[in-house]
Amino acid sequence: MFDSLKKKFSGDGDEPVGTTTKPDISREKSAALYEKAKTYFPGGVNSPVRAFKSVYGTPLFIEKGDGSAIWDADGNQFIDFCGSWGPLILGHNHPKVREKVMEVMQNGTSFGAPTALENELAELIVKNNKFIQKLRFVSSGTEAVMSAIRLARGYTKRDKILKFEGCYHGHTDALLVKAGSGLVTFGETSSAGVPKSFADETIVVALNDKAAVEEAFAEFKDQIAAVIIEPIPANNGLLLQEKEYLQFLRDICTKNGTLLFFDEVISGFRVGFEGAAGYYQVKPDIITYGKIIGGGLPVGCYGSSAEIMGNVSPDGPVYQGGTLSGNPVAMAAGIAQLTELLRSGFYKDLNKKTEEFTDAIQRFATARNYTFKVFTIGSIFWFAFTNKESIRRADEVDAASMDKFKKLHRELLNRGVYFGPSGYEVGFISSAHTKIDLEKAKRAIFESLEVVFNGK
């Protein structure tokens, strides 16, 4: 059976594919829920991208997820490539994660006190990751970055942070900035409520530009506490950097007594158990991880050497705390998930599955001379409407191409495939995606691309 499906959906060139738009799925219940939500929440949502402002229609309200699938309030079923924005590497409702959570919840859900579960999850991370010696659990990726920035400043006794345009580090004030004009510039606030004085401590440069980084260090000599980067930038498209550039950042930071900070909230445990640091074999001074370490539950952490982490309270003068830090339910989910990730061959199998899927889509588009490129690393991928072989900077992404993604997103939803509602967001494949799931998704993508480029 699979052989026939594979032949039918392989994307190697000539099978007929429809170019007619599909009727829109029913969103009646989701739309009613959205109207009600708008009376309670700004824009009707609790995180902006969920409002579907970049795509067609009202947001889908999700009722259930299992394996590779999600179901909305109207009963529509979708093959999910969002996966709660990446952390569900085992898919939705994985039985081992669910069972571990239920077991721990029998004893309570929150204590605001230490539990053995914190030790168990930390041991899984530290013993299998040569880049960190100690860590601190927090409740989100944003909180991890915020705390690690404070640590970098406290450790170096410097105030300025250098970040890169196109990298997102959560909604902490000092990093919620955009580039100003010129090669090297202080950041400009990109959100109301962020004081200019906060943004003035942040230097913003373009990715993949060594000269800009060198100029920043020359202009602000002995003032830069940390250089923060997504080593695999995945919040503004998938802006893959070369190892040589990451090594350049490592070397210039070492030379200037500045900490190199890898924000691995997305890439951590995705491209390998040691994340991008392990993938590129470039050692940062500080790393942050997000909810993937908690099976998708609200959790994050920051980690470093024992020396640097020794500056965190109560051992040192850098304060950070949280009632829900190390929450037992999140720790339980993380223990179950990371144990699965350590299984022999897990990443090899997942990455191979992703490569086969994305290669087939690229072959299909290339055979038809579509202006379309699939960028991929590990089990992360991104659809870009471009002919460029590489996109490494935010200003290389064509904003006008997002109109094509908007059409693609609608056609995919109508064919039962769910992507995050923005063309700047990446997709994720989980171990729960079966060969049949991926063949069905490929067929839907082929048909949707035909509509985008040729359809009516």
Buried (B, 14 or more C-beta within 10 A) or exposed (E): EEEEBBEEBBBEEEEEBBBEBBEEBEBEBBBBBBEEBEEEEEBBBEEEBBBBEBBBBBBBBBBEBBBBBBBBBBEBEBBBBBBBBBBBBBBBBBEBBBEBBEEBEEEEEEEEEEBEBBEBBBEBBBEEBEBBBBBBBBBBBBBBBBBBBBBBBBBBEBBBBBBBBBBBBBBBBBBBBBBEEEEBBBBBBEEEEBEEEBBBBBBBBBBBBEEBBBBBBEEBEEBBBBBBBBBBBBBBBBBBBEEEBBBBBBEBBEEBEBBBBBBBBBBBBBBBBBBBBBBBEBBBBBBBBBBBBBBBBBBBBBBBBEEBBBBBEEEBEBEBEBEBBBBBBBBBBBBBBBBBBEEEEBBEEBBEBBBBBBEBBBBBBBEBEBBBBBBBBBBBBBBBBBEEEBBBBBEBBBEEBBEBBBBBBBBBBBBBBBBBBBBBBBBBBBBBBBEBBBBBBBBBBBBBBBBBBEBE
